[in-house]
Amino acid sequence: MSDSLRPETDVPAETARDYRIETTGLGREFGGKWAVRDLNLRVHAGELYGFLGQNGAGKTTTLRLLAGLLRPSSGNAHIAGLSHAKESRALKMQLGFVPDTPPLYDYLTGRQYIALVASMWRIDRHLRDERAERLLDLLHMSDVADDLCKSYSHGMRKKVHLAAVLTTKPKVLLLDEPTTGLDPGSTRRLKDLLRVEVELGTTVLLSTHVLDTAEEICDRVGILAKGQLLAEGTVAELRAQHDNRTLEDVFLALTDDDDVSA
């Protein structure tokens, strides 16, 4: 890992008993079909957890529930000890969400968009600029940061939105298919950046169908099919539970009949 990616300060992660993400019986129904059902999830502070699942397995729905963009049909979720039902405003100040298609404003520049997001979180201007420039440099976006967002590719939009979210220093970072649309160099820099965020104590939950990404950077993974969590653990634990087969073999054995379209 490049020295430029190392944490600026040493911020210890909280104790293993501190769950930054905790769900109990969480579910979401659409028209009589459950996209997520009875999800019980615990993610520790300073952990990088990966959701693995085929298209329609419930990964995006789960992230949108955790981000407060959808209301649950059953159960509840807590982020950093706060619930959307009772403490939604305070909770959202602890949370950063990077969807697969970022909601940038086409007629702002990348740098202006980052400033707008930071202002909504009331980030000091000096800190904002310092963090933004560092992140733009790490993501190789400095040269185009003053271009209008409408000119950006899908991958560039994703990197600018990620920089904006990280400028707010969230305790919990949710990412939906973060490597989609990124070239190999950008994917490598993103992986390194996420590991640094975890070293700083950030809890990261990402969804992906790219098994190599999960195997390389995630502390633990959970495998979803038909809206339910079928298995979770470290990659080594999951492989050991299935005769030391590859993660791909384990994944396919558990999800091969997943035909949900939620």
C-alpha positions as CSV (number, residue, x, y, z in Angstrom):
1,M,0.0,0.0,0.0
2,S,1.3,3.5,-0.9
3,D,2.6,5.6,2.0
4,S,0.3,8.4,0.8
5,L,-2.7,6.2,1.7
6,R,-1.6,5.7,5.3
7,P,-3.9,7.3,7.9
8,E,-3.0,10.8,8.9
9,T,-3.7,10.0,12.6
10,D,-4.1,6.9,14.6
11,V,-7.7,6.5,15.6
12,P,-8.3,3.2,17.5
13,A,-11.3,1.2,16.5
14,E,-13.9,0.7,19.2
15,T,-14.3,-2.6,21.1
16,A,-15.4,-5.7,19.2
17,R,-18.6,-5.7,21.2
18,D,-19.6,-2.3,19.7
19,Y,-21.8,-3.0,16.7
20,R,-21.9,-0.2,14.3
21,I,-24.5,-1.9,12.2
22,E,-27.1,-4.1,13.9
23,T,-30.4,-5.5,12.4
24,T,-33.0,-7.7,14.0
25,G,-35.6,-9.4,11.8
26,L,-35.2,-6.8,9.2
27,G,-37.4,-7.2,6.1
28,R,-38.9,-5.4,3.2
29,E,-41.9,-6.5,1.1
30,F,-42.8,-5.3,-2.4
31,G,-46.2,-6.3,-3.7
32,G,-46.4,-9.5,-1.7
33,K,-42.8,-10.5,-2.5
34,W,-40.1,-10.3,0.1
35,A,-36.9,-8.6,-1.2
36,V,-35.3,-8.9,2.2
37,R,-36.6,-11.3,4.9
38,D,-35.7,-11.7,8.6
39,L,-32.2,-10.3,8.3
40,N,-30.1,-10.5,11.5
41,L,-26.8,-8.8,10.9
42,R,-24.0,-7.6,13.2
43,V,-21.1,-5.6,11.9
44,H,-18.4,-4.4,14.3
45,A,-16.8,-1.0,14.5
46,G,-13.7,-0.9,12.2
47,E,-14.8,-3.9,10.1
48,L,-15.1,-4.2,6.4
49,Y,-18.0,-6.5,5.7
50,G,-19.0,-7.7,2.2
51,F,-22.5,-8.6,1.0
52,L,-22.3,-11.2,-1.8
53,G,-25.3,-12.2,-3.9
54,Q,-26.6,-12.5,-7.4
55,N,-28.6,-9.8,-9.0
56,G,-31.9,-9.5,-7.2
57,A,-30.6,-11.2,-4.0
58,G,-31.6,-8.3,-1.8
59,K,-28.2,-6.5,-1.5
60,T,-29.3,-3.1,-2.7
61,T,-32.6,-3.2,-0.8
62,T,-30.7,-4.0,2.4
63,L,-28.4,-1.0,1.9
64,R,-31.3,1.3,1.2
65,L,-33.0,0.1,4.3
66,L,-29.9,0.8,6.3
67,A,-29.5,4.2,4.7
68,G,-33.0,5.1,5.6
69,L,-34.2,5.4,2.0
70,L,-36.7,2.6,2.5
71,R,-38.9,1.9,5.4
72,P,-38.8,-1.7,6.7
73,S,-41.9,-3.9,6.5
74,S,-40.6,-5.8,9.5
75,G,-37.9,-5.7,12.1
76,N,-35.5,-2.8,12.8
77,A,-32.0,-1.6,12.2
78,H,-29.5,0.5,14.3
79,I,-26.6,2.4,12.9
80,A,-23.9,3.5,15.5
81,G,-26.5,2.7,18.2
82,L,-29.2,4.9,16.6
83,S,-32.5,3.9,14.9
84,H,-34.1,5.5,11.9
85,A,-37.5,5.3,13.7
86,K,-36.5,7.5,16.7
87,E,-33.2,9.3,15.8
88,S,-33.2,9.6,12.0
89,R,-31.5,13.0,11.8
90,A,-28.7,12.1,14.2
91,L,-28.2,8.7,12.6
92,K,-27.8,10.2,9.1
93,M,-25.0,12.4,10.4
94,Q,-23.1,9.2,11.2
95,L,-23.7,7.6,7.9
96,G,-22.3,7.8,4.3
97,F,-24.0,6.0,1.4
98,V,-22.5,5.6,-2.1
99,P,-25.2,4.1,-4.4
100,D,-24.4,2.4,-7.7
101,T,-25.6,5.4,-9.6
102,P,-24.5,8.5,-7.6
103,P,-26.9,11.5,-7.4
104,L,-24.6,14.2,-8.7
105,Y,-25.8,17.6,-9.9
106,D,-24.8,17.9,-13.6
107,Y,-24.3,21.7,-13.5
108,L,-21.9,21.7,-10.5
109,T,-18.3,20.9,-10.8
110,G,-16.9,17.9,-8.9
111,R,-15.3,20.3,-6.4
112,Q,-18.5,22.3,-6.0
113,Y,-20.5,19.1,-5.4
114,I,-18.1,18.0,-2.7
115,A,-18.3,21.4,-1.0
116,L,-22.1,21.2,-1.2
117,V,-22.2,17.8,0.5
118,A,-19.7,18.9,3.2
119,S,-21.8,22.0,3.9
120,M,-24.9,19.9,4.6
121,W,-22.8,18.0,7.3
122,R,-21.5,21.4,8.6
123,I,-17.9,20.5,8.0
124,D,-15.4,23.3,8.6
125,R,-14.3,24.8,5.3
126,H,-10.6,24.4,6.0
127,L,-11.1,20.7,7.0
128,R,-13.3,20.2,4.0
129,D,-10.8,21.5,1.5
130,E,-8.0,19.6,3.1
131,R,-9.8,16.3,3.1
132,A,-11.3,16.9,-0.4
133,E,-8.0,17.7,-2.0
134,R,-6.4,14.6,-0.5
135,L,-9.2,12.4,-1.6
136,L,-9.3,13.8,-5.1
137,D,-5.6,13.2,-5.4
138,L,-5.8,9.6,-4.1
139,L,-8.7,8.9,-6.6
140,H,-6.9,10.6,-9.5
141,M,-9.6,13.1,-9.9
142,S,-7.8,16.4,-9.2
143,D,-7.3,17.2,-12.9
144,V,-11.0,17.1,-13.6
145,A,-12.4,18.3,-10.3
146,D,-13.3,21.7,-11.9
147,D,-15.2,20.1,-14.8
148,L,-19.0,19.9,-14.7
149,C,-20.3,16.7,-13.4
150,K,-22.4,16.1,-16.5
151,S,-19.1,15.4,-18.3
152,Y,-18.1,12.6,-16.0
153,S,-18.2,8.9,-16.8
154,H,-20.1,6.5,-14.5
155,G,-16.8,5.6,-12.7
156,M,-15.8,9.3,-12.3
157,R,-19.2,10.2,-10.9
158,K,-18.8,7.4,-8.4
159,K,-15.4,8.5,-7.3
160,V,-16.5,12.1,-6.8
161,H,-19.5,11.1,-4.8
162,L,-17.2,8.8,-2.7
163,A,-14.8,11.7,-2.1
164,A,-17.8,13.9,-1.0
165,V,-19.1,11.3,1.4
166,L,-15.7,10.6,2.9
167,T,-15.1,14.3,3.4
168,T,-17.9,14.2,6.1
169,K,-15.9,11.5,8.0
170,P,-18.8,9.0,8.5
171,K,-18.7,6.3,11.2
172,V,-20.5,3.9,8.8
173,L,-19.9,3.8,5.1
174,L,-22.4,1.9,2.8
175,L,-21.3,1.1,-0.8
176,D,-23.4,-0.5,-3.5
177,E,-21.2,-2.3,-6.1
178,P,-18.4,0.2,-5.6
179,T,-16.1,-1.2,-8.3
180,T,-18.7,-1.1,-11.1
181,G,-17.6,1.2,-13.8
182,L,-14.0,1.6,-12.5
183,D,-10.9,0.8,-14.5
184,P,-8.3,-1.5,-12.9
185,G,-6.2,1.3,-11.5
186,S,-9.1,3.0,-9.9
187,T,-10.3,-0.3,-8.5
188,R,-6.9,-0.8,-6.9
189,R,-6.9,2.7,-5.4
190,L,-10.4,2.2,-4.1
191,K,-9.5,-1.0,-2.3
192,D,-6.5,0.6,-0.7
193,L,-8.6,3.6,0.4
194,L,-11.3,1.4,2.0
195,R,-8.7,-0.5,4.0
196,V,-7.3,2.8,5.3
197,E,-10.8,3.9,6.3
198,V,-11.2,0.7,8.3
199,E,-7.8,1.3,9.9
200,L,-9.2,4.7,11.0
201,G,-12.1,3.0,12.7
202,T,-14.8,3.4,10.0
203,T,-17.2,0.5,9.5
204,V,-17.6,-0.3,5.8
205,L,-20.4,-2.5,4.4
206,L,-20.3,-3.0,0.7
207,S,-22.3,-5.1,-1.7
208,T,-20.6,-6.8,-4.6
209,H,-20.8,-9.7,-7.0
210,V,-17.1,-9.5,-7.7
211,L,-15.8,-12.4,-5.5
212,D,-12.1,-11.4,-6.0
213,T,-12.8,-8.0,-4.4
214,A,-14.6,-9.6,-1.4
215,E,-11.9,-12.2,-0.9
216,E,-9.1,-9.6,-1.1
217,I,-10.3,-6.8,1.2
218,C,-13.2,-8.0,3.4
219,D,-12.8,-9.0,7.0
220,R,-16.0,-11.0,6.8
221,V,-18.6,-11.7,4.1
222,G,-22.3,-12.6,4.1
223,I,-23.9,-14.6,1.2
224,L,-27.5,-13.6,0.3
225,A,-30.0,-15.4,-1.8
226,K,-33.8,-14.7,-2.1
227,G,-33.4,-11.9,0.5
228,Q,-32.0,-14.1,3.2
229,L,-28.6,-14.4,4.7
230,L,-27.5,-18.0,4.1
231,A,-24.0,-17.9,5.5
232,E,-21.4,-15.5,6.9
233,G,-17.9,-15.5,8.2
234,T,-14.4,-15.0,7.0
235,V,-13.5,-16.4,3.6
236,A,-11.3,-19.0,5.3
237,E,-14.2,-20.0,7.6
238,L,-16.7,-20.4,4.7
239,R,-14.2,-22.4,2.7
240,A,-13.5,-24.7,5.7
241,Q,-17.3,-25.3,6.1
242,H,-17.4,-26.5,2.5
243,D,-14.5,-28.9,2.2
244,N,-12.0,-26.1,1.4
245,R,-13.5,-25.4,-1.9
246,T,-13.0,-22.0,-3.5
247,L,-15.1,-19.0,-2.5
248,E,-16.6,-19.1,-6.0
249,D,-17.6,-22.8,-5.5
250,V,-19.1,-22.0,-2.1
251,F,-21.0,-19.0,-3.5
252,L,-22.4,-20.9,-6.4
253,A,-23.4,-23.9,-4.3
254,L,-25.5,-21.6,-2.0
255,T,-27.0,-19.3,-4.6
256,D,-27.3,-21.3,-7.9
257,D,-31.1,-21.5,-7.6
258,D,-31.5,-17.8,-6.7
259,D,-34.0,-16.5,-9.2
260,V,-35.4,-13.5,-7.3
261,S,-35.9,-10.3,-9.3
262,A,-36.3,-7.9,-6.4
